[in-house]
Amino acid sequence: MPEKPVPENDPLVLKSMASWYVVAMVILTASLFWALWDEAFGQRPWKAYQREWKDRYSTFLKTARSASAQSEKDVEGNSDYQKLKQDYEQASQQATARTKEINDQLRALSAKILAVQNVFTDRRAYVNALTYDIETTASASSKHSACAASTPPQSTRQCARRSPPG
């Protein structure tokens, strides 16, 4: 295939476009830095207020923490609190045996459910596969024979009711 001739006055061939690329790159870089500055500082006048509030609130929390620690010690030293704590520990110890018994029953039931669930899942998959085979079989006699082969003898009447008259 012959090459196409290059026109004589083609500006892309005769002139360099590097200077235009440099100008565009400088403009784009400047607009990038301007956009980043505007996003961080220009459009957010509340940043100074936010910083000042953070400093003041941190100072408040430091003083409140020491006051709350003292208040917590006072509550823990109270006789009512000590009685409630003792009652809680006794109730917890009394419930430990019953909790263990319930957890053991729960583990046993979970194992039984898992065993039944596995069998159920396998049987459901088998039934779905047979249903798909029956639904996708083309002829009515093949459908009837597939249905009869997949069901127990006492329920073959259901296959006869399901298959269209042929």
C-alpha positions as CSV (number, residue, x, y, z in Angstrom):
1,M,0.0,0.0,0.0
2,P,1.6,3.3,-1.1
3,E,2.1,6.0,1.5
4,K,0.1,9.1,1.3
5,P,2.0,12.2,0.3
6,V,2.6,14.9,3.0
7,P,1.1,18.3,2.0
8,E,3.7,21.0,1.5
9,N,2.2,23.6,3.9
10,D,1.1,21.3,6.7
11,P,1.5,23.3,10.0
12,L,1.9,20.2,12.1
13,V,4.9,19.1,10.1
14,L,6.5,22.5,9.6
15,K,6.0,24.1,13.1
16,S,6.8,22.7,16.6
17,M,3.8,22.6,19.0
18,A,6.0,22.3,22.1
19,S,5.7,25.9,23.1
20,W,1.8,25.6,23.0
21,Y,2.1,22.5,25.1
22,V,4.3,24.3,27.7
23,V,1.9,27.2,27.9
24,A,-1.1,24.9,28.4
25,M,0.8,22.9,31.0
26,V,1.7,26.1,33.0
27,I,-1.9,27.3,32.8
28,L,-3.3,23.9,34.0
29,T,-0.7,23.6,36.8
30,A,-1.5,27.1,38.0
31,S,-5.3,26.4,37.9
32,L,-4.7,23.2,39.9
33,F,-2.8,25.0,42.6
34,W,-5.4,27.8,42.7
35,A,-8.2,25.2,43.0
36,L,-6.5,23.4,45.8
37,W,-5.8,26.7,47.7
38,D,-9.4,27.8,47.2
39,E,-10.7,24.4,48.4
40,A,-8.6,24.4,51.5
41,F,-8.6,28.0,52.6
42,G,-10.7,30.3,50.3
43,Q,-14.1,28.7,50.7
44,R,-13.9,27.7,54.3
45,P,-13.9,30.8,56.5
46,W,-15.0,28.8,59.6
47,K,-11.8,26.9,59.8
48,A,-10.3,29.5,62.3
49,Y,-13.4,29.3,64.5
50,Q,-13.3,25.5,64.3
51,R,-9.7,25.5,65.4
52,E,-10.4,27.9,68.3
53,W,-13.4,25.9,69.5
54,K,-11.3,22.6,69.4
55,D,-8.7,24.2,71.6
56,R,-11.2,25.5,74.1
57,Y,-13.2,22.3,74.2
58,S,-10.1,20.2,74.7
59,T,-9.2,22.4,77.7
60,F,-12.7,21.9,79.1
61,L,-12.6,18.1,78.7
62,K,-9.3,17.9,80.5
63,T,-10.7,19.7,83.5
64,A,-14.0,17.7,83.3
65,R,-12.0,14.5,83.2
66,S,-10.3,15.1,86.5
67,A,-13.7,16.1,88.1
68,S,-15.4,13.0,86.8
69,A,-12.6,10.8,88.0
70,Q,-13.2,12.2,91.5
71,S,-16.9,11.7,91.2
72,E,-16.4,8.1,90.1
73,K,-14.3,7.4,93.1
74,D,-17.0,8.9,95.4
75,V,-19.7,6.7,93.8
76,E,-17.5,3.5,94.1
77,G,-16.9,4.3,97.7
78,N,-20.6,4.6,98.5
79,S,-22.1,1.8,100.5
80,D,-25.2,1.5,98.2
81,Y,-22.8,1.0,95.3
82,Q,-20.9,-1.7,97.1
83,K,-24.1,-3.5,98.0
84,L,-25.3,-3.4,94.4
85,K,-21.9,-4.6,93.1
86,Q,-22.0,-7.5,95.6
87,D,-25.6,-8.4,94.6
88,Y,-24.6,-8.4,91.0
89,E,-21.6,-10.7,91.6
90,Q,-23.8,-13.1,93.6
91,A,-26.5,-13.2,90.8
92,S,-23.8,-13.7,88.2
93,Q,-22.4,-16.7,90.1
94,Q,-25.8,-18.2,90.6
95,A,-26.7,-17.8,86.9
96,T,-23.4,-19.4,85.8
97,A,-24.6,-23.0,86.1
98,R,-27.9,-22.3,84.3
99,T,-26.1,-20.4,81.6
100,K,-23.7,-23.3,81.1
101,E,-26.6,-25.7,80.8
102,I,-28.4,-23.5,78.3
103,N,-25.3,-23.1,76.2
104,D,-24.8,-26.9,76.2
105,Q,-28.4,-27.4,75.0
106,L,-27.9,-24.7,72.3
107,R,-24.7,-26.5,71.0
108,A,-26.5,-29.8,70.9
109,L,-29.5,-28.3,69.0
110,S,-27.2,-26.5,66.6
111,A,-25.5,-29.8,65.8
112,K,-28.9,-31.5,65.1
113,I,-30.1,-28.6,63.0
114,L,-26.9,-28.7,61.0
115,A,-27.3,-32.5,60.3
116,V,-31.0,-32.1,59.2
117,Q,-30.2,-29.0,57.2
118,N,-27.5,-30.8,55.2
119,V,-29.9,-33.7,54.3
120,F,-32.7,-31.2,53.5
121,T,-30.4,-29.2,51.2
122,D,-29.3,-32.3,49.3
123,R,-32.9,-33.5,48.9
124,R,-34.1,-30.1,47.7
125,A,-31.3,-30.0,45.1
126,Y,-32.2,-33.5,43.9
127,V,-35.9,-32.5,43.6
128,N,-35.0,-29.3,41.8
129,A,-32.9,-31.2,39.3
130,L,-35.7,-33.7,38.6
131,T,-38.2,-30.9,38.2
132,Y,-35.8,-29.2,35.7
133,D,-35.5,-32.5,33.8
134,I,-39.2,-32.9,33.6
135,E,-39.9,-29.3,32.6
136,T,-37.2,-29.3,29.8
137,T,-38.1,-32.7,28.3
138,A,-39.7,-32.2,24.9
139,S,-42.2,-35.1,24.5
140,A,-45.2,-35.8,26.8
141,S,-44.3,-39.5,27.1
142,S,-40.8,-38.7,28.2
143,K,-42.2,-36.3,30.8
144,H,-44.5,-38.9,32.1
145,S,-41.8,-41.6,32.3
146,A,-39.4,-39.2,34.0
147,C,-42.1,-38.2,36.5
148,A,-43.0,-41.8,37.1
149,A,-39.3,-42.8,37.6
150,S,-38.7,-40.0,40.1
151,T,-41.8,-40.5,42.3
152,P,-42.8,-43.4,44.6
153,P,-45.4,-45.9,43.1
154,Q,-48.3,-44.6,45.2
155,S,-48.0,-41.1,43.8
156,T,-47.8,-41.9,40.1
157,R,-51.4,-40.6,39.8
158,Q,-50.0,-37.1,40.4
159,C,-47.8,-37.5,37.3
160,A,-50.8,-38.6,35.3
161,R,-52.7,-35.5,36.4
162,R,-49.8,-33.2,35.7
163,S,-49.0,-34.4,32.2
164,P,-51.1,-33.0,29.4
165,P,-53.3,-35.4,27.5
166,G,-51.4,-36.8,24.6
